[in-house]
């Protein structure tokens, strides 16, 4: 199956060479989870990431993905007063 993965801010460094500016289509086995994608890209799974599947916030990194979905991954957000 193929999943479009969009990485934001400091996570863009994990895009494979030759990828687009912020996204890549990943071919992965059927039933793959968010954590499978993170592992494939080398993104540390212990990071407090914000993930969205097809634009909907998803906290469960073990959630299985579907062919053609879009996974957006944001780094931890800090700041404020």
N, CA, C and O atoms as CSV, one atom per row, in Angstrom:
chain,resi,resn,atom,element,x,y,z
A,1,UNK,N,N,0.849,-1.174,0.000
A,1,UNK,CA,C,0.000,0.000,0.000
A,1,UNK,C,C,0.887,1.227,0.000
A,1,UNK,O,O,2.066,1.159,0.348
A,2,UNK,N,N,0.310,2.348,-0.392
A,2,UNK,CA,C,1.045,3.608,-0.458
A,2,UNK,C,C,0.392,4.619,0.472
A,2,UNK,O,O,-0.828,4.782,0.480
A,3,UNK,N,N,1.231,5.301,1.260
A,3,UNK,CA,C,0.786,6.337,2.195
A,3,UNK,C,C,1.555,7.609,1.883
A,3,UNK,O,O,2.779,7.582,1.761
A,4,UNK,N,N,0.844,8.726,1.752
A,4,UNK,CA,C,1.524,10.011,1.605
A,4,UNK,C,C,1.898,10.490,3.005
A,4,UNK,O,O,1.042,10.571,3.886
A,5,UNK,N,N,3.163,10.803,3.206
A,5,UNK,CA,C,3.648,11.266,4.508
A,5,UNK,C,C,4.114,12.705,4.344
A,5,UNK,O,O,4.952,13.009,3.495
A,6,UNK,N,N,3.561,13.577,5.165
A,6,UNK,CA,C,3.943,14.998,5.179
A,6,UNK,C,C,4.647,15.282,6.491
A,6,UNK,O,O,4.098,15.049,7.568
A,7,UNK,N,N,5.862,15.784,6.392
A,7,UNK,CA,C,6.647,16.115,7.585
A,7,UNK,C,C,6.792,17.627,7.678
A,7,UNK,O,O,6.966,18.312,6.670
A,8,UNK,N,N,6.720,18.134,8.902
A,8,UNK,CA,C,6.757,19.570,9.110
A,8,UNK,C,C,7.928,19.984,9.993
A,8,UNK,O,O,8.410,19.219,10.828
A,9,UNK,N,N,8.368,21.223,9.777
A,9,UNK,CA,C,9.420,21.866,10.573
A,9,UNK,C,C,10.672,20.988,10.645
A,9,UNK,O,O,11.172,20.534,9.615
A,10,UNK,N,N,11.169,20.751,11.842
A,10,UNK,CA,C,12.438,20.036,12.014
A,10,UNK,C,C,12.374,18.579,11.563
A,10,UNK,O,O,13.420,17.953,11.391
A,11,UNK,N,N,11.193,18.029,11.369
A,11,UNK,CA,C,11.072,16.628,10.941
A,11,UNK,C,C,11.382,16.441,9.454
A,11,UNK,O,O,11.570,15.312,9.000
A,12,UNK,N,N,11.438,17.523,8.703
A,12,UNK,CA,C,11.724,17.406,7.271
A,12,UNK,C,C,13.080,16.767,7.004
A,12,UNK,O,O,13.305,16.228,5.921
A,13,UNK,N,N,13.971,16.819,7.962
A,13,UNK,CA,C,15.299,16.213,7.776
A,13,UNK,C,C,15.209,14.692,7.624
A,13,UNK,O,O,16.172,14.060,7.190
A,14,UNK,N,N,14.081,14.106,7.970
A,14,UNK,CA,C,13.890,12.654,7.846
A,14,UNK,C,C,13.344,12.228,6.483
A,14,UNK,O,O,13.200,11.034,6.220
A,15,UNK,N,N,13.041,13.192,5.622
A,15,UNK,CA,C,12.573,12.844,4.284
A,15,UNK,C,C,13.698,12.156,3.515
A,15,UNK,O,O,14.846,12.598,3.577
A,16,UNK,N,N,13.391,11.096,2.803
A,16,UNK,CA,C,14.417,10.445,1.982
A,16,UNK,C,C,14.924,11.402,0.910
A,16,UNK,O,O,14.174,12.261,0.446
A,17,UNK,N,N,16.179,11.268,0.512
A,17,UNK,CA,C,16.710,12.131,-0.538
A,17,UNK,C,C,15.893,11.930,-1.804
A,17,UNK,O,O,15.452,10.823,-2.112
A,18,UNK,N,N,15.704,13.016,-2.524
A,18,UNK,CA,C,14.904,12.974,-3.737
A,18,UNK,C,C,13.413,13.177,-3.499
A,18,UNK,O,O,12.628,13.166,-4.446
A,19,UNK,N,N,13.018,13.361,-2.238
A,19,UNK,CA,C,11.610,13.592,-1.909
A,19,UNK,C,C,11.225,15.018,-2.270
A,19,UNK,O,O,12.071,15.852,-2.592
A,20,UNK,N,N,9.951,15.266,-2.209
A,20,UNK,CA,C,9.465,16.626,-2.387
A,20,UNK,C,C,9.916,17.495,-1.221
A,20,UNK,O,O,10.630,17.029,-0.333
A,21,UNK,N,N,9.511,18.725,-1.224
A,21,UNK,CA,C,9.934,19.678,-0.197
A,21,UNK,C,C,9.477,19.268,1.203
A,21,UNK,O,O,10.204,19.469,2.175
A,22,UNK,N,N,8.272,18.694,1.311
A,22,UNK,CA,C,7.756,18.366,2.643
A,22,UNK,C,C,7.003,17.048,2.691
A,22,UNK,O,O,6.483,16.673,3.741
A,23,UNK,N,N,6.938,16.335,1.561
A,23,UNK,CA,C,6.163,15.100,1.584
A,23,UNK,C,C,6.806,14.030,0.708
A,23,UNK,O,O,7.637,14.308,-0.157
A,24,UNK,N,N,6.384,12.795,0.972
A,24,UNK,CA,C,6.882,11.656,0.209
A,24,UNK,C,C,5.804,10.574,0.220
A,24,UNK,O,O,5.074,10.429,1.201
A,25,UNK,N,N,5.707,9.825,-0.858
A,25,UNK,CA,C,4.833,8.659,-0.892
A,25,UNK,C,C,5.666,7.458,-0.472
A,25,UNK,O,O,6.712,7.180,-1.058
A,26,UNK,N,N,5.194,6.750,0.547
A,26,UNK,CA,C,5.894,5.599,1.108
A,26,UNK,C,C,5.133,4.328,0.730
A,26,UNK,O,O,3.929,4.224,0.963
A,27,UNK,N,N,5.834,3.383,0.157
A,27,UNK,CA,C,5.261,2.056,-0.080
A,27,UNK,C,C,5.580,1.202,1.135
A,27,UNK,O,O,6.740,1.072,1.526
A,28,UNK,N,N,4.550,0.625,1.727
A,28,UNK,CA,C,4.714,-0.151,2.958
A,28,UNK,C,C,3.686,-1.279,2.962
A,28,UNK,O,O,2.701,-1.239,2.225
A,29,UNK,N,N,3.926,-2.269,3.788
A,29,UNK,CA,C,3.057,-3.448,3.818
A,29,UNK,C,C,1.638,-3.104,4.263
A,29,UNK,O,O,1.425,-2.167,5.032
A,30,UNK,N,N,0.676,-3.875,3.767
A,30,UNK,CA,C,-0.717,-3.696,4.162
A,30,UNK,C,C,-0.843,-3.832,5.674
A,30,UNK,O,O,-0.190,-4.678,6.285
A,31,UNK,N,N,-1.678,-3.004,6.268
A,31,UNK,CA,C,-1.887,-3.055,7.712
A,31,UNK,C,C,-0.828,-2.327,8.519
A,31,UNK,O,O,-0.808,-2.424,9.746
A,32,UNK,N,N,0.054,-1.597,7.841
A,32,UNK,CA,C,1.103,-0.857,8.553
A,32,UNK,C,C,0.477,0.203,9.461
A,32,UNK,O,O,-0.597,0.735,9.181
A,33,UNK,N,N,1.174,0.487,10.545
A,33,UNK,CA,C,0.704,1.479,11.511
A,33,UNK,C,C,1.529,2.758,11.392
A,33,UNK,O,O,2.504,2.825,10.644
A,34,UNK,N,N,1.114,3.760,12.145
A,34,UNK,CA,C,1.869,5.014,12.187
A,34,UNK,C,C,3.287,4.742,12.664
A,34,UNK,O,O,4.240,5.284,12.104
A,35,UNK,N,N,3.441,3.915,13.687
A,35,UNK,CA,C,4.776,3.628,14.206
A,35,UNK,C,C,5.636,2.924,13.156
A,35,UNK,O,O,6.851,3.118,13.137
A,36,UNK,N,N,5.040,2.120,12.291
A,36,UNK,CA,C,5.800,1.494,11.200
A,36,UNK,C,C,6.380,2.552,10.262
A,36,UNK,O,O,7.522,2.433,9.820
A,37,UNK,N,N,5.603,3.571,9.963
A,37,UNK,CA,C,6.081,4.666,9.105
A,37,UNK,C,C,7.202,5.423,9.811
A,37,UNK,O,O,8.234,5.713,9.205
A,38,UNK,N,N,7.003,5.746,11.094
A,38,UNK,CA,C,8.043,6.453,11.847
A,38,UNK,C,C,9.344,5.673,11.831
A,38,UNK,O,O,10.414,6.242,11.614
A,39,UNK,N,N,9.253,4.372,12.059
A,39,UNK,CA,C,10.438,3.520,12.076
A,39,UNK,C,C,11.103,3.500,10.706
A,39,UNK,O,O,12.326,3.603,10.608
A,40,UNK,N,N,10.315,3.370,9.659
A,40,UNK,CA,C,10.867,3.329,8.299
A,40,UNK,C,C,11.622,4.609,7.960
A,40,UNK,O,O,12.634,4.565,7.261
A,41,UNK,N,N,11.136,5.749,8.452
A,41,UNK,CA,C,11.787,7.031,8.178
A,41,UNK,C,C,12.892,7.364,9.179
A,41,UNK,O,O,13.629,8.330,8.978
A,42,UNK,N,N,13.023,6.584,10.253
A,42,UNK,CA,C,14.050,6.846,11.255
A,42,UNK,C,C,13.676,7.922,12.255
A,42,UNK,O,O,14.550,8.477,12.922
A,43,UNK,N,N,12.391,8.226,12.369
A,43,UNK,CA,C,11.922,9.239,13.321
A,43,UNK,C,C,11.767,8.574,14.684
A,43,UNK,O,O,11.064,7.570,14.800
A,44,UNK,N,N,12.410,9.117,15.718
A,44,UNK,CA,C,12.304,8.508,17.051
A,44,UNK,C,C,10.854,8.422,17.520
A,44,UNK,O,O,10.138,9.423,17.534
A,45,UNK,N,N,10.433,7.232,17.899
A,45,UNK,CA,C,9.040,7.023,18.303
A,45,UNK,C,C,8.769,7.527,19.713
A,45,UNK,O,O,7.609,7.660,20.104
A,46,UNK,N,N,9.818,7.810,20.486
A,46,UNK,CA,C,9.593,8.312,21.838
A,46,UNK,C,C,9.342,9.820,21.854
A,46,UNK,O,O,9.013,10.382,22.898
A,47,UNK,N,N,9.492,10.469,20.716
A,47,UNK,CA,C,9.208,11.898,20.632
A,47,UNK,C,C,7.713,12.136,20.821
A,47,UNK,O,O,6.891,11.286,20.480
A,48,UNK,N,N,7.381,13.273,21.355
A,48,UNK,CA,C,5.969,13.630,21.533
A,48,UNK,C,C,5.482,14.313,20.269
A,48,UNK,O,O,5.392,15.539,20.197
A,49,UNK,N,N,5.176,13.512,19.294
A,49,UNK,CA,C,4.767,14.011,17.992
A,49,UNK,C,C,3.257,14.235,17.938
A,49,UNK,O,O,2.495,13.618,18.682
A,50,UNK,N,N,2.847,15.126,17.048
A,50,UNK,CA,C,1.429,15.273,16.765
A,50,UNK,C,C,1.200,14.669,15.384
A,50,UNK,O,O,1.846,15.061,14.412
A,51,UNK,N,N,0.281,13.718,15.307
A,51,UNK,CA,C,0.020,13.044,14.038
A,51,UNK,C,C,-1.437,13.228,13.633
A,51,UNK,O,O,-2.341,13.223,14.467
A,52,UNK,N,N,-1.635,13.389,12.334
A,52,UNK,CA,C,-2.973,13.492,11.763
A,52,UNK,C,C,-3.075,12.474,10.635
A,52,UNK,O,O,-2.158,12.345,9.823
A,53,UNK,N,N,-4.184,11.758,10.587
A,53,UNK,CA,C,-4.473,10.837,9.495
A,53,UNK,C,C,-5.642,11.419,8.718
A,53,UNK,O,O,-6.749,11.558,9.240
A,54,UNK,N,N,-5.380,11.754,7.473
A,54,UNK,CA,C,-6.394,12.404,6.627
A,54,UNK,C,C,-6.996,13.620,7.320
A,54,UNK,O,O,-8.203,13.855,7.249
A,55,UNK,N,N,-6.143,14.389,7.990
A,55,UNK,CA,C,-6.562,15.636,8.623
A,55,UNK,C,C,-7.195,15.514,9.989
A,55,UNK,O,O,-7.607,16.520,10.567
A,56,UNK,N,N,-7.284,14.297,10.526
A,56,UNK,CA,C,-7.902,14.081,11.833
A,56,UNK,C,C,-6.817,13.675,12.834
A,56,UNK,O,O,-6.048,12.746,12.586
A,57,UNK,N,N,-6.765,14.379,13.961
A,57,UNK,CA,C,-5.754,14.104,14.983
A,57,UNK,C,C,-5.835,12.654,15.446
A,57,UNK,O,O,-6.918,12.143,15.729
A,58,UNK,N,N,-4.681,11.997,15.520
A,58,UNK,CA,C,-4.622,10.595,15.939
A,58,UNK,C,C,-3.504,10.433,16.964
A,58,UNK,O,O,-2.335,10.663,16.656
A,59,UNK,N,N,-3.868,10.036,18.187
A,59,UNK,CA,C,-2.889,9.851,19.262
A,59,UNK,C,C,-2.316,8.442,19.303
A,59,UNK,O,O,-1.213,8.237,19.809
A,60,UNK,N,N,-3.050,7.476,18.779
A,60,UNK,CA,C,-2.643,6.079,18.847
A,60,UNK,C,C,-1.674,5.762,17.710
A,60,UNK,O,O,-2.087,5.621,16.558
A,61,UNK,N,N,-0.381,5.649,18.037
A,61,UNK,CA,C,0.627,5.386,17.019
A,61,UNK,C,C,0.541,3.965,16.471
A,61,UNK,O,O,1.177,3.649,15.466
A,62,UNK,N,N,-0.240,3.111,17.125
A,62,UNK,CA,C,-0.443,1.750,16.629
A,62,UNK,C,C,-1.611,1.653,15.652
A,62,UNK,O,O,-1.928,0.573,15.153
A,63,UNK,N,N,-2.240,2.777,15.388
A,63,UNK,CA,C,-3.376,2.773,14.448
A,63,UNK,C,C,-2.913,2.309,13.078
A,63,UNK,O,O,-1.904,2.779,12.554
A,64,UNK,N,N,-3.667,1.380,12.507
A,64,UNK,CA,C,-3.363,0.897,11.166
A,64,UNK,C,C,-3.804,1.936,10.137
A,64,UNK,O,O,-4.849,2.573,10.272
A,65,UNK,N,N,-2.987,2.083,9.121
A,65,UNK,CA,C,-3.264,3.025,8.054
A,65,UNK,C,C,-3.896,2.297,6.871
A,65,UNK,O,O,-3.816,1.074,6.756
A,66,UNK,N,N,-4.519,3.073,6.003
A,66,UNK,CA,C,-5.154,2.508,4.818
A,66,UNK,C,C,-4.453,3.020,3.571
A,66,UNK,O,O,-3.878,4.108,3.563
A,67,UNK,N,N,-4.513,2.223,2.530
A,67,UNK,CA,C,-3.921,2.602,1.257
A,67,UNK,C,C,-4.467,3.945,0.802
A,67,UNK,O,O,-5.679,4.164,0.804
A,68,UNK,N,N,-3.573,4.842,0.414
A,68,UNK,CA,C,-3.975,6.144,-0.113
A,68,UNK,C,C,-4.197,7.219,0.927
A,68,UNK,O,O,-4.515,8.354,0.571
A,69,UNK,N,N,-4.040,6.901,2.207
A,69,UNK,CA,C,-4.266,7.927,3.237
A,69,UNK,C,C,-3.072,8.880,3.303
A,69,UNK,O,O,-2.004,8.615,2.750
A,70,UNK,N,N,-3.289,9.986,3.993
A,70,UNK,CA,C,-2.240,10.978,4.203
A,70,UNK,C,C,-1.938,11.053,5.687
A,70,UNK,O,O,-2.832,11.272,6.504
A,71,UNK,N,N,-0.668,10.870,6.029
A,71,UNK,CA,C,-0.199,10.967,7.406
A,71,UNK,C,C,0.636,12.231,7.535
A,71,UNK,O,O,1.670,12.363,6.880
A,72,UNK,N,N,0.197,13.157,8.372
A,72,UNK,CA,C,0.925,14.397,8.629
A,72,UNK,C,C,1.542,14.299,10.020
A,72,UNK,O,O,0.883,13.899,10.979
A,73,UNK,N,N,2.822,14.672,10.113
A,73,UNK,CA,C,3.537,14.533,11.376
A,73,UNK,C,C,4.207,15.867,11.717
A,73,UNK,O,O,4.959,16.434,10.924
A,74,UNK,N,N,3.905,16.343,12.926
A,74,UNK,CA,C,4.455,17.594,13.423
A,74,UNK,C,C,5.347,17.315,14.629
A,74,UNK,O,O,5.045,16.420,15.418
A,75,UNK,N,N,6.439,18.063,14.788
A,75,UNK,CA,C,7.281,17.895,15.972
A,75,UNK,C,C,6.583,18.467,17.205
A,75,UNK,O,O,5.580,19.170,17.090
A,76,UNK,N,N,7.123,18.159,18.382
A,76,UNK,CA,C,6.549,18.757,19.601
A,76,UNK,C,C,6.578,20.281,19.486
A,76,UNK,O,O,7.516,20.868,18.947
A,77,UNK,N,N,5.538,20.889,20.001
A,77,UNK,CA,C,5.450,22.346,19.948
A,77,UNK,C,C,5.702,22.885,21.345
A,77,UNK,O,O,5.112,22.427,22.324
A,78,UNK,N,N,6.586,23.862,21.416
A,78,UNK,CA,C,6.923,24.478,22.709
A,78,UNK,C,C,6.863,25.975,22.561
A,78,UNK,O,O,6.846,26.505,21.450
A,79,UNK,N,N,6.832,26.642,23.666
A,79,UNK,CA,C,6.848,28.096,23.636
A,79,UNK,C,C,5.692,28.676,24.404
A,79,UNK,O,O,5.015,27.983,25.163
A,80,UNK,N,N,5.480,29.930,24.200
A,80,UNK,CA,C,4.418,30.609,24.922
A,80,UNK,C,C,4.976,31.284,26.154
A,80,UNK,O,O,6.175,31.244,26.429
A,81,UNK,N,N,4.088,31.894,26.872
A,81,UNK,CA,C,4.537,32.632,28.053
A,81,UNK,C,C,4.035,31.999,29.309
A,81,UNK,O,O,4.317,32.488,30.403
